[in-house]
Amino acid sequence: MNHRLKDTDRCVMCGLCLPHCPTYGLSRQEGDSPRGRISLMQGLASGRLEADDRVSAHLDGCLECRACESVCPSGVPFGRLMDEARALLREQRPDRPALPGVARPMLRGGATGRFMAGLLHTGQRLGLAGVAGRLPGLAGKPLGRALALLPAKATPATPRGIHTPAGDCLGTVQLFTGCTGNAFEGRALAAARDLLLALGYRVEVPPTQGCCGALDLHAGKPEATRRLAAGNLAAFAASDAPIISLNSGCRTQLREYAALIPEGAALAGRVRDLYGFLMEHEDRLFGEEGLVRPKPPEHRTRRVAVHLPCTLRNVLREQGAMLALLRRLPGLEVVELEGNDRCCGAAGAHMFTHPEAADALLSPKIEAARRQAPEAIITANIGCSLHFQAGLRRAGLEVPVMTPAEWLVSQWQVSSG
């Protein structure tokens, strides 16, 4: 048995995880269930199975939503085991792509990521992405899929550098943007920055930070992830301030740096959820003299539906703070989107590599949005957001998808302390 997969022996094949596995629910094949995949891992690790197309398909089809891990009575670390299994697949099949080619340049930090984000924003302003996505021959192809997943509107550039509050400074925080910030999360990051500044915090956005490494790790490239982790460690080393991360997928990966590199524990311990951090200042935000006020004229009661990403629900288990913050907003009805116990199918690169399965998992959530008729869908994961936006467009539903920070800043007045 390969020592990296020895914890597969903790699985007792009880099957309690099966009702919680989205891919098993779609296919009803044992090879697409957690215990079936555990058996395949054991076969690979012992040499009884080869990394052929069939084995690879079952393992690559896993969403790594970790729903099975959250209900496992034996404590099987399924997420880590799947990463190890995919690394073993790559050792036996080194030609395996790490990321979809059309997505790779966009999902990187540094100069390349900023350049590609600039091209994206220009294309969005000119309406080229929508036109290109409808060109004959692109439907069903990787490029067509990638274009279909692009947000309809351009986002501003990620706020970089040092931002100082107007009044007294309560302290310093650092903001993690990751690789998608330049391309897709400019508004969300700007909203987070503005909320932190209003509270009285100095906000640092280290310019040399990059991808958290989750996409590479889940593609079986742990060494690439370690290099990215080391780069982020250096980028955030100048301070011991809290590191605020909006994206639940990135936050999960940053918290698990301790298992990747020896120095990773120090950074992992500083990583904070924006909404948990804000709720520590609940009275300052929402008290009688609080910073958050309805914009005049007074708002009618509004409704938003909250989508809970798998990483937030199954791994971090930090959804309480996000829901609590939204429920403190005056005149807002907060409901959970029906089917929150299931993955939406985005799952990092899964929405590129397995489009049919991804869309099948998203479809009931889009129908739930049609029934629940919210004014916005709120989520805390950029992959989920892009997947939802594309699905809503296909369904003809004009429902914006936002982070809680974006919704708060766009709909309520936030004054400086």
Legacy VTK file of the C-alpha trace (Angstrom):
# vtk DataFile Version 3.0
C-alpha trace
ASCII
DATASET POLYDATA
POINTS 417 float
0.000 0.000 0.000
1.288 3.449 -0.945
1.870 5.211 2.396
0.138 8.382 1.178
-3.127 6.461 0.854
-2.915 4.359 4.018
-5.838 6.252 5.565
-8.136 4.622 3.027
-8.087 1.683 5.484
-10.172 3.788 7.867
-13.154 3.406 5.529
-15.390 0.532 6.728
-17.529 0.621 3.553
-20.671 1.311 5.608
-22.284 3.380 2.849
-23.607 6.115 5.155
-21.988 8.654 2.834
-23.809 7.483 -0.308
-26.976 9.592 0.120
-24.769 12.682 0.517
-22.611 12.169 -2.597
-23.826 14.303 -5.538
-22.024 12.324 -8.245
-23.352 9.003 -6.973
-26.795 10.581 -6.975
-26.384 11.392 -10.666
-24.929 8.124 -11.965
-25.851 5.502 -9.334
-22.548 3.809 -10.159
-20.501 2.460 -7.269
-17.333 3.821 -8.870
-18.788 7.337 -8.506
-19.468 6.906 -4.776
-17.023 7.707 -1.965
-16.517 4.078 -0.947
-16.181 3.056 -4.602
-13.503 5.669 -5.120
-11.791 4.522 -1.928
-11.644 1.018 -3.408
-10.131 2.390 -6.614
-7.536 4.315 -4.607
-6.588 1.137 -2.776
-6.259 -0.717 -6.056
-3.982 1.998 -7.457
-1.895 2.190 -4.295
-1.347 -1.573 -4.174
-0.610 -1.904 -7.873
-3.631 -4.117 -8.492
-5.152 -1.452 -10.766
-3.601 0.638 -13.511
-4.397 4.303 -14.063
-6.472 3.572 -17.155
-9.210 5.765 -18.598
-11.963 4.114 -16.566
-10.229 4.509 -13.198
-9.205 8.062 -14.071
-12.768 8.959 -15.064
-14.208 7.824 -11.722
-11.561 9.673 -9.693
-11.563 12.802 -11.846
-15.351 12.957 -11.632
-15.231 13.608 -7.885
-16.278 17.150 -6.961
-14.216 17.149 -3.754
-17.247 18.728 -2.102
-16.292 16.709 1.011
-19.909 16.077 1.947
-18.924 12.451 2.568
-16.117 13.561 4.856
-18.464 15.694 6.946
-20.761 12.730 7.718
-18.201 9.907 7.916
-18.366 8.120 11.313
-14.807 6.818 10.829
-13.280 10.223 10.125
-11.909 9.308 6.684
-10.001 12.378 5.341
-11.524 11.979 1.900
-10.448 15.335 0.475
-6.778 14.734 1.253
-6.978 11.164 -0.032
-8.488 12.299 -3.337
-5.678 14.827 -3.803
-3.127 12.074 -3.117
-4.876 9.702 -5.515
-4.835 12.258 -8.297
-1.146 12.896 -7.674
-0.589 9.142 -8.045
-2.588 9.195 -11.282
-0.355 11.985 -12.556
2.779 10.014 -11.696
1.472 7.147 -13.813
-0.002 9.396 -16.507
2.171 12.543 -16.618
0.401 13.878 -19.715
-2.750 14.624 -17.713
-3.715 18.326 -18.018
-3.560 20.229 -14.731
-6.162 22.800 -15.701
-8.283 23.422 -18.796
-6.057 25.219 -21.291
-8.529 28.039 -21.928
-8.858 28.753 -18.197
-5.210 28.389 -17.178
-3.963 31.944 -17.959
-6.964 33.558 -16.258
-6.574 31.551 -13.069
-3.115 32.775 -12.254
-1.836 35.765 -10.351
1.040 38.005 -11.318
1.569 39.838 -14.593
0.008 37.087 -16.737
-3.192 37.026 -14.734
-3.469 40.826 -14.756
-2.874 40.940 -18.519
-5.534 38.304 -19.178
-7.954 40.074 -16.839
-7.372 43.282 -18.806
-8.218 41.488 -22.061
-11.343 40.038 -20.466
-12.556 43.423 -19.249
-11.950 44.993 -22.663
-13.846 42.186 -24.377
-16.732 42.518 -21.925
-16.996 46.270 -22.466
-17.126 45.700 -26.237
-19.577 42.817 -25.900
-17.189 40.401 -27.617
-17.490 37.544 -25.123
-21.237 37.238 -25.632
-20.886 37.342 -29.411
-18.036 34.818 -29.441
-19.972 32.448 -27.223
-22.733 32.233 -29.847
-20.449 31.531 -32.806
-21.244 28.289 -34.665
-18.954 25.433 -33.782
-18.111 26.630 -30.278
-21.080 25.060 -28.503
-19.950 22.068 -26.493
-16.277 22.906 -27.007
-13.933 23.955 -24.165
-13.584 27.508 -25.511
-17.337 27.884 -25.873
-17.836 26.573 -22.361
-15.262 28.995 -20.974
-16.871 31.957 -22.752
-20.305 30.926 -21.477
-19.016 31.008 -17.895
-17.612 34.539 -18.127
-19.584 37.165 -16.208
-21.678 39.435 -18.429
-20.283 42.640 -16.945
-16.695 43.705 -16.524
-15.388 44.038 -12.994
-13.017 46.758 -11.830
-9.397 45.960 -11.106
-8.532 44.430 -7.771
-7.649 47.127 -5.205
-3.912 46.828 -4.535
-1.492 48.593 -2.200
-2.259 50.224 1.159
-5.589 51.866 2.009
-5.957 54.066 5.098
-9.193 54.848 6.988
-10.403 58.430 7.171
-10.621 58.479 10.964
-8.845 56.773 13.845
-7.119 53.515 12.914
-8.164 50.453 14.942
-5.520 48.195 13.429
-4.297 46.609 10.207
-5.659 43.759 8.132
-4.419 42.224 4.903
-6.705 41.266 2.014
-6.203 38.061 0.031
-7.211 38.407 -3.634
-5.875 35.151 -5.058
-5.757 34.512 -8.794
-9.389 35.237 -9.659
-9.474 38.672 -8.034
-8.103 40.536 -11.042
-10.516 38.923 -13.462
-13.743 38.341 -11.565
-13.833 39.700 -8.013
-12.930 43.369 -8.256
-16.299 44.585 -6.968
-16.386 42.089 -4.108
-12.864 42.939 -3.001
-13.526 46.678 -3.260
-16.662 46.231 -1.149
-14.696 44.293 1.466
-12.019 46.969 1.506
-14.620 49.721 1.961
-16.322 47.905 4.841
-13.010 47.377 6.618
-12.020 51.011 6.068
-15.383 52.174 7.426
-14.744 50.132 10.560
-11.440 51.937 10.969
-8.943 49.346 9.721
-5.927 49.974 7.539
-6.158 47.562 4.600
-3.064 46.161 2.931
-3.364 44.294 -0.387
0.094 42.723 -0.970
0.834 43.062 -4.710
2.966 39.911 -5.036
0.335 37.474 -3.746
-1.031 34.852 -6.131
-3.174 31.756 -6.519
-3.851 29.814 -3.309
-2.955 26.585 -5.136
-6.235 24.696 -4.682
-6.763 24.086 -8.397
-3.302 22.572 -8.816
-3.613 20.452 -5.677
-6.955 19.022 -6.794
-5.419 18.309 -10.218
-2.682 16.167 -8.632
0.146 18.717 -8.651
1.158 19.167 -5.000
4.609 20.538 -5.848
3.056 23.375 -7.855
0.788 24.084 -4.889
3.767 24.179 -2.527
5.489 26.742 -4.755
2.396 28.909 -4.745
2.087 28.534 -0.962
5.701 29.614 -0.511
5.048 32.655 -2.720
2.046 33.694 -0.666
3.975 33.114 2.542
6.584 35.603 1.301
3.928 38.067 0.101
2.246 38.241 3.513
5.398 37.915 5.644
5.874 41.637 6.324
3.042 41.664 8.868
1.361 39.430 11.415
-2.013 41.085 10.754
-5.148 39.032 10.096
-5.501 37.908 6.465
-9.067 38.410 5.251
-10.184 35.985 2.551
-13.610 36.311 0.899
-13.556 33.172 -1.241
-14.392 30.048 0.771
-12.358 27.814 -1.557
-9.234 29.938 -1.173
-9.761 30.226 2.574
-9.970 26.453 2.878
-6.697 26.039 0.987
-4.908 28.770 2.975
-6.009 27.153 6.245
-4.491 23.859 5.059
-1.064 25.317 4.191
0.247 23.796 7.414
0.029 20.352 5.792
1.907 21.525 2.680
4.960 23.454 3.829
6.710 23.617 7.230
6.177 27.366 7.609
2.555 27.211 6.494
1.012 26.999 9.965
1.912 30.613 10.780
0.053 31.948 7.752
-2.844 29.507 8.153
-3.455 30.725 11.686
-3.878 34.311 10.494
-6.561 33.585 7.868
-9.965 35.008 8.738
-13.446 35.029 7.268
-14.560 38.573 6.410
-18.048 38.073 7.835
-16.878 36.566 11.083
-14.476 39.501 11.425
-17.256 42.018 10.728
-19.609 40.371 13.216
-17.001 40.884 15.928
-17.862 44.570 15.396
-21.606 43.965 15.248
-22.616 46.854 17.520
-20.369 49.290 15.686
-21.963 48.264 12.385
-25.610 47.802 13.353
-26.177 49.510 16.707
-28.342 52.598 17.228
-25.493 54.798 16.037
-24.116 52.121 13.725
-22.340 52.583 10.432
-24.947 50.745 8.322
-28.120 52.639 7.424
-30.807 52.145 4.754
-30.265 54.401 1.777
-33.046 56.969 1.482
-35.855 56.555 0.727
-36.504 53.762 3.213
-36.288 50.342 1.618
-39.257 48.059 1.303
-38.731 44.517 2.566
-36.424 42.709 0.178
-35.548 39.037 -0.210
-32.226 37.372 -0.956
-31.490 33.665 -1.254
-28.206 32.446 0.187
-26.244 29.683 -1.524
-23.819 27.942 0.837
-20.677 26.698 -0.960
-19.430 23.211 -0.092
-16.144 24.475 1.321
-18.009 26.868 3.609
-20.529 24.247 4.734
-18.567 20.978 4.827
-15.013 22.083 5.660
-14.839 25.561 7.203
-18.323 25.433 8.748
-18.384 29.224 8.895
-21.756 29.838 7.250
-23.240 31.098 10.523
-21.413 34.423 10.425
-22.433 35.162 6.829
-26.085 34.408 7.570
-25.988 36.384 10.821
-24.553 39.453 9.094
-27.189 39.413 6.359
-29.971 38.952 8.925
-28.845 42.098 10.736
-29.543 44.231 7.678
-32.757 46.225 8.174
-35.654 45.333 5.922
-34.030 42.230 4.455
-35.600 38.776 4.345
-32.864 36.122 4.168
-33.740 32.625 2.991
-31.469 29.719 2.195
-31.596 28.568 -1.402
-33.385 25.214 -1.611
-30.937 22.340 -1.990
-28.153 23.964 0.007
-27.065 20.532 1.200
-25.874 19.670 -2.335
-22.968 20.900 -4.447
-23.916 23.235 -7.300
-21.440 21.455 -9.586
-18.918 24.286 -9.972
-16.270 22.568 -7.821
-13.229 24.502 -9.030
-12.334 23.293 -12.525
-15.151 20.690 -12.573
-17.534 23.075 -14.342
-14.991 23.234 -17.210
-13.953 19.582 -17.287
-17.346 17.943 -16.626
-19.900 20.389 -18.041
-22.822 17.949 -18.314
-22.541 16.763 -14.723
-21.948 20.313 -13.482
-25.054 21.625 -15.235
-27.150 18.672 -14.036
-26.237 19.518 -10.441
-26.935 23.215 -10.984
-30.314 22.739 -12.677
-32.417 22.095 -9.531
-30.864 25.138 -7.883
-31.817 27.332 -10.828
-35.376 26.010 -10.596
-35.319 26.737 -6.858
-34.299 30.318 -7.640
-37.226 30.550 -10.055
-39.636 29.370 -7.330
-38.171 31.416 -4.486
-37.884 34.568 -6.651
-35.137 36.373 -4.717
-33.858 39.807 -5.734
-30.333 38.420 -5.541
-28.472 35.190 -4.843
-25.753 35.587 -2.249
-22.737 33.287 -2.166
-19.165 33.332 -0.887
-17.340 31.398 -3.608
-16.316 32.801 -6.990
-16.610 29.448 -8.785
-20.170 28.987 -7.550
-20.939 32.570 -8.537
-19.720 32.175 -12.134
-21.561 28.852 -12.471
-24.805 30.343 -11.131
-24.565 33.419 -13.338
-24.191 31.274 -16.455
-27.076 29.005 -15.423
-29.370 31.938 -14.678
-28.605 33.485 -18.076
-29.439 30.208 -19.832
-32.739 30.067 -17.919
-33.610 33.670 -18.781
-33.621 34.752 -15.125
-32.299 38.228 -14.379
-31.097 37.611 -10.843
-27.748 39.100 -9.797
-25.266 36.907 -7.922
-23.230 38.738 -5.293
-21.119 38.302 -2.207
-22.618 39.576 1.065
-20.137 42.467 1.007
-21.253 43.558 -2.468
-24.917 43.373 -1.522
-24.403 45.352 1.664
-22.371 48.128 0.027
-24.643 48.390 -3.020
-27.933 48.506 -1.127
-27.140 50.168 2.217
-25.299 53.287 3.227
-22.045 52.578 5.066
-20.541 55.603 6.775
-17.046 55.981 8.198
-16.529 55.732 11.910
LINES 1 418
417 0 1 2 3 4 5 6 7 8 9 10 11 12 13 14 15 16 17 18 19 20 21 22 23 24 25 26 27 28 29 30 31 32 33 34 35 36 37 38 39 40 41 42 43 44 45 46 47 48 49 50 51 52 53 54 55 56 57 58 59 60 61 62 63 64 65 66 67 68 69 70 71 72 73 74 75 76 77 78 79 80 81 82 83 84 85 86 87 88 89 90 91 92 93 94 95 96 97 98 99 100 101 102 103 104 105 106 107 108 109 110 111 112 113 114 115 116 117 118 119 120 121 122 123 124 125 126 127 128 129 130 131 132 133 134 135 136 137 138 139 140 141 142 143 144 145 146 147 148 149 150 151 152 153 154 155 156 157 158 159 160 161 162 163 164 165 166 167 168 169 170 171 172 173 174 175 176 177 178 179 180 181 182 183 184 185 186 187 188 189 190 191 192 193 194 195 196 197 198 199 200 201 202 203 204 205 206 207 208 209 210 211 212 213 214 215 216 217 218 219 220 221 222 223 224 225 226 227 228 229 230 231 232 233 234 235 236 237 238 239 240 241 242 243 244 245 246 247 248 249 250 251 252 253 254 255 256 257 258 259 260 261 262 263 264 265 266 267 268 269 270 271 272 273 274 275 276 277 278 279 280 281 282 283 284 285 286 287 288 289 290 291 292 293 294 295 296 297 298 299 300 301 302 303 304 305 306 307 308 309 310 311 312 313 314 315 316 317 318 319 320 321 322 323 324 325 326 327 328 329 330 331 332 333 334 335 336 337 338 339 340 341 342 343 344 345 346 347 348 349 350 351 352 353 354 355 356 357 358 359 360 361 362 363 364 365 366 367 368 369 370 371 372 373 374 375 376 377 378 379 380 381 382 383 384 385 386 387 388 389 390 391 392 393 394 395 396 397 398 399 400 401 402 403 404 405 406 407 408 409 410 411 412 413 414 415 416
